[in-house]
Amino acid sequence: MTSYFVLQVLNGLVTGLIYALIAAGLTIIFSVLKIVNFGHGALYMIGGYAGYYAIHLLGVPPLFAVLVAMAATFVLGVIFERLMLAPLYTNKVDRKDEYATIVTFALFMLLENAAIVSFGPFNKRPPSFTDASLHVGMLTITGDRLVAAGMAALLLIGLSLFMQRTSLGQALDAVSQNRDAAAIIGIDAKRMFTTAFGLGAALAGGAGALIAPIFTLSPSMGDLPSVQAYIIVVLGGMGSVPGSIIGGMLLGIVEALGVGYYPDPNRALAYSNAFGALLLIITLLVRPTGLFGRAHVRME
């Protein structure tokens, strides 16, 4: 019984680290730009396909294909932000929140339908990161899950160090807290907006490339993870990167334990989202701002 519990926790932790990677990108975009990116799940999907084609067309090793996917989605995010979100920073748009919602939802629709046309409707699977498996007593964890979890953890640690130790990361944090004060000390807010959206897109793309060898690629693969990312952002506290990391791992573990111990195994998987929603409800009842929430302003 103990072995089964540990296995469920480890599986949940792997999924939770991927969730955390997606949610961290969404959190950065929200905290700096003050918008919710409804196209985030589509960027996750594009990252998966970018990694797949980097392997098959360019001969890139599977692990390095994750970095290629992050670079590709970073560029895509920067282009989209410069072309479609730039009007938000001027007086040309009166209803900025509504404009951002429509434009980012259009990004989701565009990328998902373009993926169907470009990549086909059928599932694809890239090569495994490794054929090895970890055996501890009765426990068996595939190498792909271990590599994905390890790479996600390294990226999250790197993100935390980047935000805390680098001048660019501190500038992003300054803009997220107070744009006017950041401008006074010489920080270009528009440059930070572009950087934040590109960085958020890159994290989503990296998560998609990491999860692809474990499951499969499809044009709609980002739909459910994007919903999970929104839950994690609220759970961890709107705009808190550490909160999104902890919230992602917590959500993954709760879902895994809920599915593993649900009395009816045939229906357990269908209720996995309900366990996450229940966790969110309980957290907000106890702490309405989320685990590490802080006050944020709307885009002016």
Sequence and secondary structure as in RCSB ss.txt:
>XXXX:A:sequence
MTSYFVLQVLNGLVTGLIYALIAAGLTIIFSVLKIVNFGHGALYMIGGYAGYYAIHLLGVPPLFAVLVAMAATFV
LGVIFERLMLAPLYTNKVDRKDEYATIVTFALFMLLENAAIVSFGPFNKRPPSFTDASLHVGMLTITGDRLVAAG
MAALLLIGLSLFMQRTSLGQALDAVSQNRDAAAIIGIDAKRMFTTAFGLGAALAGGAGALIAPIFTLSPSMGDLP
SVQAYIIVVLGGMGSVPGSIIGGMLLGIVEALGVGYYPDPNRALAYSNAFGALLLIITLLVRPTGLFGRAHVRME
>XXXX:A:secstr
 HHHHHHHHHHHHHHHHHHHHHHHHHHHHHHHH    TTHHHHHHHHHHHHHHHHHHH   HHHHHHHHHHHHHH
HHHHHIIIIIGGGGSTT S HHHHHHHHHHHHHHHHHHHHHHHH SS B    S S EEEETTEEEEHHHHHHHH
HHHHHHHHHHHHHHHSHHHHHHHHHHH HHHHHHTT  HHHHHHHHHHHHHHHHHHHHHHHTTTS B TTTTHHH
HHHHHHHHHHH TT HHHHHHHHHHHHHHHHHHHHH S HHHHGGGHHHHHHHHHHHHHHH TT TT        
